[in-house]
Amino acid sequence: MEIATTRKTQFLVDILDSSQVGHARRLVLEYATSLSMNENDCGKIAIAVTEMATNLIKHAGHGKLLCEELPLNGASGLRLLSLDNGPGIRNVGAALEDGYSTYGSGGNGLGAVRRLSTVFDLYSAPALGTCIVAEFWPQNSKSTSPSFAFGVVSLAVRGEELCGDGWGTRTAPDGSFFMVVDGLGHGAFAAEAAREAERVLANSNPTSAASILHDCHDALKKTRGAAAGVAGISHEKSTLTYAGIGNISATVIDHPGRRGMASHNGTLGHQVHKIQEFTMPWTKNSILIMHSDGLATKWDLNHYPGLTSKHPSIIAAVLYRDFQRQRDDVTVMVAKDDR
């Protein structure tokens, strides 16, 4: 069965002092209720938000909590990400023991968050801060999962309600397609272009990365236009094929090396001289990283020991935390083989 996933609501809460812990919990629970999550699920989420937000204050002084919907197979889950630039956790093993809390924040601790969540991962290193991901799914709703795990941070520039960036994934018989799109400029008109590209991918029956971009070019003629990159990964051929127009960065990490992929100049919907595909090897250990120009390109995962082994959401969040330009919408998508 082919499954398309595109942008859902994603929001960020700045946790600057202890008074914002309750505020974050209320916002997330309201959102979880809107996703029709039951009372038991909401209780688990409330504990997780409280513990994750409290840890940001106690251990790092401040940080950010990101919440998003996770649609899959007709169901909706919820993903929480906490990220900070603090000193890191000295003893990760002890911190993950159920009930462990160095500050007595209710006796739940990160161990309880791990136990209560469907998916949990944590990255922490001295002087490199901490990032935690916790997913919550209704019982039995995640029994069939796609062959790739992916994580996305996609947020509007401060001061804008609508994000002019976008993203999408679509499964294929032999793999998946991944797209990142950046509407020209930012605000409502950029968002209109990005949403149209997402719609094209969601409603298409794609045969190649280039065909998706051709369809987007035709559909975006009524909009301001956009830059976009599409990667298609084939399990049978063990290859990744990429095509891009405009300023979208795409990289494949095969530790310890990295291979960048080229995009041609142009604007989808307005001026495109050439759509060209580039193909490279893909292994079960490869990592795909795509991002808009709201993220600086100077990042290097070799500076983060152990990060490549973590959940794609952790990788995306760390890159967002440390390399966002803060003057434009930003989208970071990370995908890994999950067979």
Order of alpha helices (4+ residues) and beta strands (2+ residues): beta-beta-alpha-alpha-beta-beta-alpha-alpha-beta-beta-beta-beta-beta-alpha-alpha-beta-beta-beta-beta-beta-beta-beta-beta-alpha-beta
